[in-house]
Amino acid sequence: MSGDVIVVGGGVSGLATAVTLAERGRGVRVWTREEPELTTSSVAGGLWWPYRIEPKEQVADWSTETLRVYEEFALRPGETGVRLVAGVMAEQKVSALGPWSSRVAGLRPARPGELPGGHTEGVRARVPLVDMPAHLGWLRRRLEAAGGSVERRTARSLAEAALRARAVVNCAGLGARELAKDTGLRPVRGQLVVVENPGVREWFVLADGASARTTYLLPQPGRLILGGTAEEDEWGTEPAAGEAEAIVARCARVRPEVATARVLAHRVGLRPARPAGVRIERESLPGGVPLIHNYGHGGAGVTVAWGCARAAADLVPEI
């Protein structure tokens, strides 16, 4: 054995778990197929909000714990990439949000003048909005400062990692479908358009959990992210031109000025959805090496990252 813990997966869940372990004094290496700044997490819009994730009871605790961490990070936005930004979740009632909503300070029904695009109902809140490429880079530096490391390496199996560590943590996202033989794990394709920001200061989301189409505007430093889609069982990662045009058109109905905003990039990510809910549990690999799973976060990996990371880290036995 040549190490203490190997975390498989370099997205936000993998890095948060690795940081948690490293800052508890464990020797940690992250195996990632791609650099963290190029993972699915880097494509995420970065809004803290429980979305397309189960089980609801545990999600309330994981998301609240993560909210508190982001509130601390937001004190240093230039360093961490995390800001607290006000915005509106349209066509939504506070009573329908779930138990987590009572833990968000200031969350309330939106007033008529706060609802753009002709909407008549919604929820207003000031919540974390994470600049994901910047945040992932910061998490990597924080991990390295704690003595951990990130390696570009594709795990052919979890047993392979077990040959080189005393414990393995599976944060492989959609890759866990093969690594953990979890055929219930499936992609939910998300496409977005990045444009120059014509002056949008607040976030806006209109999302129906039963629909493959969403509308959101997320102001990030130097750009505005427009979305989006939620296409179940779609594996394609190439942006579709027609879908991009439809996204811009939907967003322009909310803020007309985005119709002529210069397009900077098109992006696609595959959310790792699991009907049975997030999997955080421990089992053993051949040879008795502990394997801890932390995957299946659906559309809310950013939202539950630290709550799940700490839950997973608690299952890593002391050696």
N, C-alpha and C positions, 0 to 999 in steps of 0.2 A: 504494500500500500504506500502511495506517495503523497497522500494528502488527507485532510480531515473531512471536508464536505465539498461535494461537487453539486452545483445548482445547474440543471439543464434548462436553458432558456434565458435569453438576454433582454426580454421586454421589461415592462414596468413591474410585473409581478416577480420575475426572476431577480431583477436588480434590488427591489425592495426587500425580498427575502434574503438575498445575499448580504445586503447592508445590515439587516437586523442580526443575522448570525455573526458577521464579522465584528460588529460592535458589541457583541456578547463574548468576544474573545475567541471565536472559532476561526480556524484556517479555512478560507473559502475560495473556491475557483468557480467561475461561471463559464460553462461551455455554451457558446451561441453560434448558430449557423451563419448569422449575419451580425455585423456591428450593431450595437444597441440602437444607434441613430437611424438604422435602416429596417428595424423590425416592424411588425404590425402596429406595435404601440406608438411608433413615431408618426403613423398616419392618423391616429385618433384625434378627434377635435379637441379633446382635453377638458371637457366640461364635467365637473363633479355632479353627478345625478344618477341615482339608481335606475337603470334602464336595461330591459331584457336580461334579467338575472334572477336566479332562484338559488336557494329557498328564501322567501321573503323575511322570515323571522331572523335568520342569521345575517342576512344582507343588511338589515337595519343596524345591527351592532357593528358589522365590519365597515359599513359606509360611514357611520358616525365616528368610529375610531379614526378612520382615514381623514375625515373632515377636520378633526382636531389637529392632526399632523400637518395638513395643508394650511390650516390657519396660521400655524407657526412658520411654515415655509414662506407664506405670503408676506411676512415681515421683511423678507429679503428677496423681493421679486427679481431683481437684476441678477442675483446669484442662482436662485433655485428654479426660475421660470414659472413660479406660481403667483398668481394675483387673485384677489377677491374682486369679482365683477358683478354688477347688478344686471338682471335681465328678467325675461318673461317666458314661462312655459304656457303657451296658448291652449285654449280649449281644455283646461284642466281645472279640477276643483281640489282645494286643500284636503277635503275629507276623503278623497280618493287616492291620495298619495301613499298611504301606509304609515307605520309607526315611526319611521325615521324623520318624517316632516316636522314633528313637534320638537325635534332636537336642533333644528336649523334656526338660529336667531333671526328674527325679522321676517321670516317667510309668511306671506299673507296673500289674500286675494288681490289681484291687480285691479287698479281703478281704470275706468273707461279711457282716460287720457294716456294711460300707460300701455295700451294695447294697439300696436300698429297693424296695418293690413286689413282693417275692417273687422277684426275679431272682437267679440263681445264678452269673453270670459277667459280667465287665466290666473296663473299663480306668479307672484313676483318674489324674487329672492336674490340675495347677494351671496354667491357661492364661489368656490375656487374654479378658476379657468387656467389650465396648465398648458404652457408652451412645450409640447412634448419633445421635440428634438433637443431643446435647451435643457429640459428637465432630465432627460435620459443621460445626456452628457454629464450633468452635475451629479446624478446618482452614481455614475461610473467613477467619477473622481472621488466621491465620498467613500465608495467601496475601496478604492485603491489606498486612500488615506488611512483606512482601517486595517490595511494589510491584505485585502483580498485582491483578486485579479480577474480579468476577463480574457478568455481565449477564443479565437475563431476556430471552432471545431464542431463538426456535425456528429452527434451521437448516433451511432448505428443501432444501439440498443441501450437500455438502462443498465443491463448487466455489464456492458463495456465500462460504463462509468464506475460501477461497483468494484471493478478490479483496481481502481486507482484512488479510492476514497473509503473512509470509514462510514459514510452516510451519503445518500443521494437524495436530492430534492428535485422533483419533476415539475418544472414550471414551463413546459414546452408549448403551451397554448394549443393550437390546432395540431401541432406535431405529436401531441399525446395520443392522438387517434391511432397512430402506428406504434409509438413507443410503449404505450400502456395497453394496447389492444382494446381500446375503447371505441367501438364502432358507433356508439350513440353520439359521439362528439361530431358536430357538423359545422360547416361554415355558414356565416351570415354575411354576405358580401356588402361592403360599404364603399360607395364612391363619393368623392367630394371634389370641389373646385376651389382653388386658391386664387384670390384676386387681390389687386391693390385696394386698400380700404378707402372708400370715398367719404369716410367720416362717421362710420358706425361705431358707437362707443359701448353699447350694451348688447348682450347676447339675446337671441330669440330662438325658440324651439317650438315646432309644432310636430308632434310625434304621436302616431297611433300604433300601439304595439302589434296590431293585427295587419298593418299595412306594410308593403314593401317600399313605400315612398315616405320620406320625411322632409321637413323643411327646417333648416337651421342656419343661423348666421352667428359666427363666433369670432369676435375681434381679437386677433393675436398680434404681438408686436411686429409691425412692418407688413401686415397682411390681414386679409379677412377670409375666413374659411366658410365656404358655402356647401350645404349638404341637403339631402343625402339620400342614401338607399339602405335598405335592410332586406336583402334578397336571400332567402333561406336556400341552402343546398346549392349555392352557386360558387364554383371554384375559380372562375376567371379573374385574373388580376390585371388585365389590360383595361384602361378606361374606355368606356363606350361614348362616342361623340354625341349621339342622340341623347343619352342619359345626361351628359354634362350640360347640354343646352336646356333640358327640362329642369335641371337643378337650378340653373341661373334664372330661368323664367319663374319658377316657384318663389325663389328668394326676392325677385324683383317685384312680386306682388305685395311683399311685405315692406321692402325698401326699394322704391323705383330706381334710385341712383345706382344700384349695383348692376343694372342692365348694361351699362356702358363701361363698367370697371375693367381695366386691363387684366386679362388672365395671366397668372404667373405659373400655375402648375395644375395638373390633374393627378389625383391620387386614388388608389384603391387599397382597401385592407379587408382581411377576412376575420371576422369576429369568431372566437371559438365558443360556440353555443353548446350547451349540454342540457337536455331536457330534465335529467335527474338533478340538476343544480351543480353548483361548484363542488368540486371534489377536494376535500382536505382530509386526508387520512394516512395512516402508516401501515405498511406491510413489510415483508422481508424479501430480499432478492437471494438468489443462490449464494450459499456461503454465509447467510445470516446477516448480510449488510442491510441496514434499515433503509427503506425507500419511503419517502414522504411525498404525497401528491398535493399539488396546489395548481389546479387548472380548471377550465370550464367557466370562465368569468363572463362569457357572452359579450354584451355591449357595455359592460361596466368595470372593466379591468382597472381603469384609472380610479374609479370611485371606491373600490374596495381594496386597493393595492396593499395598504399598510395593515388593515385589519386582518386580511388573509395572510400576509407575510408573517405577522406575529403569531397567528394561530398555527401556521405551518412550522415556524421555527420552534415553537413550544413542543412539537412532536419529535424533534431531532434529539436523540438521546445523548447525554454526556458520555464521552468516551474516556 
